[in-house]
Amino acid sequence: MPIITLSIPEDMKKKMESAKEINWSEVARQAISEKLEQINLLKEITKKSKLTEKDAIELGRKINKSMHRKYKERET
């Protein structure tokens, strides 16, 4: 099995060391696997899309603005 090396902040390493019963390699494998599944799903969705990159960026900006307004309203 191939090996990868991962850099993490010192405080995270200390917290991980306090939970020695956790198999951190397995946690990382699962997280990577889930991210790959998300990427594959996104590729499946976008390969059928007729949106241009410009359209997608504009749509993303509109969604971000809408979400910002929504969460800002919750704060007040």
N, C-alpha and C positions, 0 to 999 in steps of 0.2 A: 504494500500500500504506500503511495507517495506521502511524503511528509511536507507540511508547510510550517513556516515560522510566523508568529503573530506578535506584533508589538502592542503593548497596552500600557496605560499610565501606572505609575508605581502604586497609587492608592487602590486601584482596581486589583492589582496583584496581591496586595495585602488582604483585601476582602476575600479574594479567591482562596488564599491560604488559610483563612479562618473557616472555610467550608471544605475541608479536605475530603469529605465523603462524596462530593460531587465529582463526576467524571467530566471535567471541563472539555476534553477532546470531543466527547459525545455531544455536549451542548453546542460546541462550535460546528460540528458536522451537521447537526439538526438545523441550526440557524442558516448555514450555507445552503443546505438542501431546500429549505423553505424559500429562500431568496431566489434560487434557481427556478423553482416552480412558479414563482411570481413573474420572473422574467419570461419564462416560456409562455405563460398565459398572456402576458402583455404582447409578446410577439404574435401569438395567434390572433389576438384581437386586432392589432394594428395592421397585419398583413391583408386584412379584408377591408380596411378603412380607405376611404377615398379622400380623406383630409390631406392637405399639403402640410409641410412642416410649419409654414407660416400660420395656417389655420389652427393647427394644434397649439402653437405658442399663444395665439390670441385667445383661444378657448381656455387654456390654462390660466392666463392672466385674469380673465373674467371670473373663473371659479375662485381664484385666490382672493380677488376683491370681494366677492360675495361672501366667502367664508370669513374674511376679516370683518366685514360689516356685521355678520351674524354673531360672531364671538364678542365683538365690541359692544353690541346691544345687550348681551347677557351680563356684561360687567356693570352696566349702568342700571 
